[in-house]
Amino acid sequence: MTPYAAPIADMRFAATRLAGFGEIAGLPGGEELSDELLVSILKEGGKFAAGVLAPLNRIGDLEGSRLENGVVRTPEGWASAYRAFVDGGWNAVPFDERHGGQGLPWLVATALQEMWQAACMAFALCPMLTQAVVEAISHHGSPELKSRFLPKLVSGEWAGTMNLTEPQAGSDLAAIRTRAERDGDHYRISGQKIFITYGDHELAENIVHLVLARLPDAPQGVKGISLFVVPKYLVGESG
């Protein structure tokens, strides 16, 4: 196993001397931020990255994921590492406290993400995608979507993905053919997507896909593309 040690001193220097951590702490909501808290978070994150995530690299290379009876199984240790990640509150660091987040600045979250990705990129892609889904729904989702999906996405109990490209489209998303047709108060999505990182796994209770698709009357090109929330398991009003 290749050992990992988070560069705490360098990260602290970059945050406090270059990235304006002191100015961020002076903004509304930053009253509890301090250099001591920053260092404490970085140290704990470093321990998790070194002790839990870094050992997954070799296991992942040797075992890989596998399909068993219609369920994708991740390598040994992945599920327990993900539970520890969620239980430790690491997924919720930069998000709104109204949805269960910790409300810490992205400056702190970015330093932690550097640790996750440096220690085990294969693992870190999962929470990275989940955080992207949280950001998209937070900024563009309806109040109903926010209340229904954000709390469990923020905690990490549910994971997220993005379903963008298609076999005939490649990087030209204007060429996608996936369709969305209204059916009452929801849409039915049909089509084929490829390269869906963490598209299925047993780590989280549900997987929330953000899917690019076109409505029947949508114009051609990128202006006709819409984004739809497509959970693996449908979510009712009760959650």
C-alpha positions as CSV (number, residue, x, y, z in Angstrom):
1,M,0.0,0.0,0.0
2,T,1.2,3.5,-0.8
3,P,1.0,5.6,2.4
4,Y,-0.8,8.9,2.3
5,A,-0.1,11.9,4.6
6,A,-2.1,15.1,4.2
7,P,0.0,18.2,3.9
8,I,-1.7,20.0,6.8
9,A,0.9,22.8,7.2
10,D,0.7,23.6,3.5
11,M,-3.0,23.6,3.5
12,R,-3.2,25.8,6.5
13,F,-0.8,28.2,5.0
14,A,-2.7,28.3,1.7
15,A,-6.0,28.8,3.5
16,T,-4.9,31.5,5.9
17,R,-2.2,33.4,3.9
18,L,-3.4,33.1,0.4
19,A,-7.1,32.2,0.2
20,G,-8.5,34.7,2.7
21,F,-9.7,32.4,5.5
22,G,-9.6,35.3,8.0
23,E,-11.9,37.4,5.7
24,I,-14.3,34.5,5.3
25,A,-14.4,34.1,9.1
26,G,-15.5,37.7,9.3
27,L,-18.5,37.2,7.2
28,P,-22.0,36.6,8.7
29,G,-22.2,33.0,9.8
30,G,-18.5,32.7,10.3
31,E,-18.4,33.7,13.9
32,E,-17.3,30.2,15.1
33,L,-14.5,29.9,12.5
34,S,-11.0,30.1,13.7
35,D,-7.5,29.0,12.8
36,E,-7.7,26.4,15.6
37,L,-10.9,25.0,14.2
38,L,-9.5,24.9,10.7
39,V,-6.4,22.9,11.8
40,S,-8.6,20.5,13.8
41,I,-10.8,19.8,10.8
42,L,-7.8,19.3,8.6
43,K,-6.1,17.0,11.0
44,E,-9.1,14.8,11.4
45,G,-9.7,14.7,7.7
46,G,-6.1,13.7,7.2
47,K,-6.5,10.8,9.6
48,F,-9.5,9.6,7.8
49,A,-7.9,9.9,4.4
50,A,-4.7,8.1,5.5
51,G,-6.3,5.5,7.7
52,V,-9.5,4.6,5.9
53,L,-9.3,5.8,2.3
54,A,-5.7,5.2,1.2
55,P,-5.8,1.4,2.0
56,L,-8.7,1.1,-0.5
57,N,-6.5,1.7,-3.5
58,R,-4.8,-1.6,-3.7
59,I,-8.0,-3.5,-2.8
60,G,-9.8,-1.7,-5.5
61,D,-7.1,-2.5,-8.1
62,L,-7.1,-6.2,-7.1
63,E,-10.8,-6.8,-6.8
64,G,-12.7,-4.2,-8.8
65,S,-16.5,-3.9,-8.7
66,R,-18.7,-6.8,-9.8
67,L,-22.3,-7.4,-10.8
68,E,-24.1,-10.0,-8.7
69,N,-27.7,-10.8,-9.3
70,G,-28.4,-7.4,-10.7
71,V,-26.6,-5.5,-7.9
72,V,-23.2,-3.8,-8.3
73,R,-20.9,-4.8,-5.5
74,T,-17.9,-2.6,-4.7
75,P,-14.6,-4.1,-3.5
76,E,-14.1,-5.2,0.1
77,G,-13.9,-2.3,2.5
78,W,-15.7,0.2,0.3
79,A,-19.1,0.0,2.0
80,S,-17.7,0.3,5.5
81,A,-15.5,3.2,4.4
82,Y,-18.5,5.0,2.9
83,R,-20.5,4.4,6.1
84,A,-17.7,5.9,8.1
85,F,-17.5,8.8,5.7
86,V,-21.3,9.6,6.1
87,D,-21.3,8.9,9.9
88,G,-18.4,11.3,10.3
89,G,-20.3,14.1,8.6
90,W,-17.7,14.6,5.9
91,N,-20.2,14.8,3.1
92,A,-22.2,17.6,4.7
93,V,-19.3,20.0,5.4
94,P,-20.1,22.9,3.0
95,F,-23.8,22.7,2.8
96,D,-26.7,24.7,4.1
97,E,-27.6,23.9,7.7
98,R,-31.3,24.1,6.8
99,H,-30.8,20.8,4.9
100,G,-28.5,19.2,7.5
101,G,-25.2,20.6,6.4
102,Q,-22.5,22.0,8.6
103,G,-22.4,25.4,6.9
104,L,-18.6,25.5,6.6
105,P,-17.0,27.5,3.8
106,W,-16.1,25.8,0.6
107,L,-12.5,26.7,1.3
108,V,-12.5,24.1,4.0
109,A,-14.4,21.6,1.9
110,T,-12.0,22.0,-1.0
111,A,-9.0,21.2,1.2
112,L,-10.8,18.1,2.4
113,Q,-11.7,17.0,-1.1
114,E,-8.1,17.3,-2.0
115,M,-7.4,14.8,0.7
116,W,-10.1,12.4,-0.4
117,Q,-9.0,12.5,-4.0
118,A,-5.3,12.2,-3.2
119,A,-5.8,9.3,-0.8
120,C,-8.2,7.3,-3.1
121,M,-9.5,8.9,-6.3
122,A,-11.7,5.9,-7.0
123,F,-13.6,6.4,-3.8
124,A,-13.7,10.2,-3.9
125,L,-15.6,10.3,-7.2
126,C,-18.7,9.2,-5.4
127,P,-19.1,12.0,-2.8
128,M,-17.8,14.5,-5.4
129,L,-20.7,13.6,-7.7
130,T,-23.2,13.7,-4.8
131,Q,-22.0,17.2,-3.9
132,A,-22.5,18.3,-7.5
133,V,-26.1,17.1,-7.4
134,V,-26.6,18.9,-4.1
135,E,-25.3,22.1,-5.7
136,A,-27.5,21.8,-8.8
137,I,-30.7,21.1,-6.9
138,S,-29.9,23.8,-4.3
139,H,-29.5,26.5,-7.0
140,H,-32.1,25.3,-9.6
141,G,-34.5,22.9,-7.9
142,S,-38.1,23.6,-6.9
143,P,-38.9,23.9,-3.1
144,E,-40.5,20.4,-3.4
145,L,-37.3,18.9,-4.9
146,K,-35.2,20.5,-2.3
147,S,-37.2,19.3,0.7
148,R,-37.5,15.8,-0.8
149,F,-33.9,15.2,-1.9
150,L,-31.5,17.5,-0.2
151,P,-31.4,16.3,3.4
152,K,-30.4,12.7,2.5
153,L,-28.1,13.8,-0.3
154,V,-26.4,16.3,2.0
155,S,-25.9,13.7,4.7
156,G,-24.6,11.2,2.1
157,E,-27.3,8.6,2.9
158,W,-28.2,9.0,-0.8
159,A,-25.6,9.3,-3.5
160,G,-25.7,11.3,-6.8
161,T,-24.6,11.0,-10.4
162,M,-24.8,12.9,-13.6
163,N,-26.1,11.2,-16.8
164,L,-24.9,13.4,-19.6
165,T,-23.3,11.8,-22.7
166,E,-24.6,9.1,-25.1
167,P,-23.0,6.7,-27.5
168,Q,-23.7,8.8,-30.6
169,A,-23.0,12.1,-28.9
170,G,-19.6,11.8,-27.1
171,S,-18.7,15.2,-25.8
172,D,-21.2,16.9,-28.2
173,L,-24.2,17.1,-25.8
174,A,-26.2,19.0,-28.4
175,A,-26.5,15.6,-30.1
176,I,-28.2,13.7,-27.2
177,R,-31.4,11.8,-28.0
178,T,-32.8,10.9,-24.6
179,R,-36.4,12.1,-24.4
180,A,-38.6,13.3,-21.6
181,E,-42.4,13.2,-21.9
182,R,-44.8,14.6,-19.4
183,D,-47.1,12.1,-17.7
184,G,-49.3,13.9,-15.2
185,D,-47.2,15.5,-12.6
186,H,-44.0,13.8,-13.6
187,Y,-41.9,12.9,-16.7
188,R,-41.0,9.6,-18.3
189,I,-37.4,9.4,-19.5
190,S,-36.3,7.1,-22.3
191,G,-32.9,6.8,-23.9
192,Q,-29.4,5.5,-23.4
193,K,-26.5,7.0,-21.4
194,I,-22.9,6.0,-21.1
195,F,-20.0,6.8,-18.7
196,I,-22.1,7.1,-15.6
197,T,-19.6,7.2,-12.8
198,Y,-20.9,5.4,-9.7
199,G,-24.1,4.8,-11.7
200,D,-25.0,1.9,-9.5
201,H,-23.6,0.5,-6.2
202,E,-24.7,-0.8,-2.8
203,L,-23.0,2.0,-0.8
204,A,-26.1,4.3,-0.4
205,E,-29.8,3.6,0.1
206,N,-30.7,5.5,-3.0
207,I,-28.9,6.9,-6.1
208,V,-30.2,10.2,-7.5
209,H,-29.3,10.7,-11.2
210,L,-29.3,14.1,-12.9
211,V,-30.3,13.2,-16.5
212,L,-30.0,15.4,-19.6
213,A,-33.0,14.9,-21.9
214,R,-35.2,16.7,-24.4
215,L,-38.9,17.5,-24.3
216,P,-40.8,16.5,-27.5
217,D,-41.2,20.2,-28.6
218,A,-37.7,21.3,-27.5
219,P,-35.5,23.2,-30.0
220,Q,-32.4,21.6,-31.5
221,G,-29.0,22.2,-30.0
222,V,-28.0,22.8,-26.4
223,K,-30.9,25.3,-25.8
224,G,-33.3,22.4,-26.1
225,I,-31.8,20.3,-23.3
226,S,-33.4,20.0,-19.9
227,L,-32.1,18.4,-16.7
228,F,-34.3,15.9,-14.8
229,V,-34.0,14.3,-11.3
230,V,-34.3,10.5,-11.8
231,P,-33.8,8.5,-8.6
232,K,-33.0,4.8,-8.7
233,Y,-35.9,4.3,-6.2
234,L,-38.9,6.7,-6.6
235,V,-39.3,9.0,-3.6
236,G,-42.8,9.7,-2.2
237,E,-43.9,12.7,-0.1
238,S,-42.9,10.9,3.0
239,G,-39.3,10.5,1.8
